[in-house]
């Protein structure tokens, strides 16, 4: 989980104190399509996983990310 | 130090680097515009990250053009990149733009070729127009890939595919080969050495219209950054100091004699031949060569004079420091005689001891250790990043000639009674002209390379300089010089900015090869007197750096006085009637 947090904070430019619970594309201005692409690169590289197109299209919130990567 | 060999990052590390860098560098000194027939966001981030790391002294920005609008952007890129760009990169694939025609042709429909040809013609016409009206560099990267939806075991498909590839290469290379500002590059040039991962990713194509895997994007970004760095940002080292034994030839000449050293077409000698060819090419492009070898002078000279396999000749080297002194002493002597700082030197040797001795004694010098494996020696200079720049001016290419002429001048100076006698004997002449299209590139080179005699050390890219000179009240001048021993080329630059009743010397610099001849006085005096009619006070600044000490006394020697209220500022109310450099004949070309 630590690795996921690191990727999310790095891509969305959030500091250590910023709460990730409840974070989603609609309440984070840095979370655009480019950020989603970077999240995918970061998650795949850090966790050595490969996400499917379906899974990527569901990456809309921090909770979605946790749910999808924990199922890999 | 900037060089084109940097530590490799993973795709995510590269994206992170770029995100942080972009945040801290909002306005780039050097800007790249990138556009294509597919999403270029990932590649542009990697390109930016690479370029920023290659060239830490410049801040870099990368702007993405609109998606799939490349034909429109080529015909009017200024509308797309309104804030201006120094370099343009176009990435495209035929299958993105004429996919159905491409598939039809590969499946046997000859009529489809007409549509493909029409598209290629429009594209090449646009490139042709581009290259004629704009001096910027555009790199077009493309290649036809075999689409997944055709049968790749069919002989007909494969032969039609080859036909199409050749047709595109032919059309594009015909258009771009003779143009110095447009390059046509195939994707495969980036990928042939990358076998260990998948370059393409169908998932990314489906999701983002980006055909590349994350490592594929990184590879393209890094490689395009290398091209941009080499053609626009890199500055080559000026002096290459070479050891002899086991460096430019194999073996130790003192032990095996001039015939016994390894050089030639057989065995390990072949690799030294290739290395000598590489060195020769650098010399032809303006790098000065010097020998520094712990040997008996006659032994070394004999190899050059009597071994007919040698590519390099004795006279290719401007200094032959063959002795038993510490190599750092030899290099310091060369640096002092050439008036070139050690920062512009590369020292190449096979011995760790010699490399360490030179590095610890001479601050700023760069060194290359010759690899133990002979086959690894060719290419060590090309791959070092110290000679990446493809930009060579006439002044660079003639550098060895200037140095030879300078040696003659020094021998004349030694025979004459006083420095004034020497200066008068040179029969110096300068020609001052405003910077124009023909001199812009050399002016940019002077701005970015001159360290020692440079009042303000302001660096500018060619685009920045061009823009600056187009502003009202900005006047840019260059001077060339020659004397009875030879031509120095363009060696000085001055930029003046007129602000109501004052004239500010924004940049004033002189190449180190022309120092100690009072040319700087004649140049500034000519420029200021050519501005007569402007009711002005002249202001100048000397901004000290670690290297520009030689320029410090100049302003006061010419007649400026220090402004007691503003640090580094000097004032001149009127150019003096007489100044140093009056012996120099001046030709001032008026702006036409």
Boltz contact constraints between the chains, C-beta under 6 A:
constraints:
  - contact:
      token1: [A, 10]
      token2: [B, 16]
      max_distance: 6.0
  - contact:
      token1: [A, 34]
      token2: [B, 41]
      max_distance: 6.0
  - contact:
      token1: [A, 37]
      token2: [B, 208]
      max_distance: 6.0
  - contact:
      token1: [A, 38]
      token2: [B, 15]
      max_distance: 6.0
  - contact:
      token1: [A, 41]
      token2: [B, 11]
      max_distance: 6.0
  - contact:
      token1: [A, 41]
      token2: [B, 12]
      max_distance: 6.0
  - contact:
      token1: [A, 41]
      token2: [B, 214]
      max_distance: 6.0
  - contact:
      token1: [A, 42]
      token2: [B, 12]
      max_distance: 6.0
  - contact:
      token1: [A, 45]
      token2: [B, 10]
      max_distance: 6.0
  - contact:
      token1: [A, 45]
      token2: [B, 12]
      max_distance: 6.0
  - contact:
      token1: [A, 53]
      token2: [B, 203]
      max_distance: 6.0
  - contact:
      token1: [A, 53]
      token2: [B, 206]
      max_distance: 6.0
  - contact:
      token1: [A, 53]
      token2: [B, 207]
      max_distance: 6.0
  - contact:
      token1: [A, 56]
      token2: [B, 207]
      max_distance: 6.0
